[in-house]
Amino acid sequence: MALSSFLVLGLLALRAYAQDSPDEDVQSSTQSPSNALAVKISTTFPASEIFGVKLINNRPTTALLSITNSEPAPISIVFIGGSLWLPPSPAVQEPHIVRNLTTTKYDGVEIPAGEEESVKYAFKMELQPQELVLNLAVVVRDAEGGVHTLQAFNETVAVVEPETSIFDPQILFLYLFLLALFAGTCLFIYNTWIATLFPPSKSSKNTPGKDASRARTSTKGTKSVNPADQVGVLGGTDGPAVTTSGAKAYDESWIPAGHLQRPEARRVKSKGGSNKRREA
């Protein structure tokens, strides 16, 4: 499987290179893995975890390639590409490619003899969460113009979904939209069906409870006054001031005595009683 994927990457790189420079003569060394060059490639993923490389959907993944040139002559990087394959299993009889990754062209990146150069390769994809084999290849050109395909990475990686957080603006907007939709639906249901089942009752004007509460409210906060302290004045100097409770509210000195005496109630004899006495 590794050889097949490596050949596919080599052919893709060769086709891209041929389209980019059709006038140049491309050597046949790109048809197979090149072991003639003394070039070592080490690939790392700075954002990866200790549990393995994870490719997050819809987020760019950056691979850092450290290329060491042990050749006596300088080499130059032409392309870096990759692909995702299904891992070997009893159900997978033949290598099956899932997705071709972006092929990035590098112009002017030359590695002198005996030195090391680090380049970055970024790609992004969207797949179902699963485990796949990531294969990266580097196409280099030697001092004589020959093109060689070198394998940079060939290991199993995990495709995962991005982690969600409640503070994510998209999640917060979704929650607010759903909450507003739910509140509007409940208000519509209440006004349409529930409110009609409970009509408002007409309040009575002569409700004892309300009158009592109003009386308590009106007398609330007032200070009680001793009746002995309440006096009435009949005008400047017309008479002395007299109390209005527990005594008469007027001056009796100028009223004739005959009018002050109350007449006694006379007993009226009934006619029936007198007739009985006469008959006796």
Salt bridges, closest charged atoms under 4 A:
ASP20 OD2 - LYS105 NZ 2.55
GLU49 OE1 - LYS54 NZ 3.48
ASP107 OD1 - LYS105 NZ 3.83
ASP142 OD2 - HIS148 NE2 2.91
GLU252 OE2 - LYS248 NZ 2.39
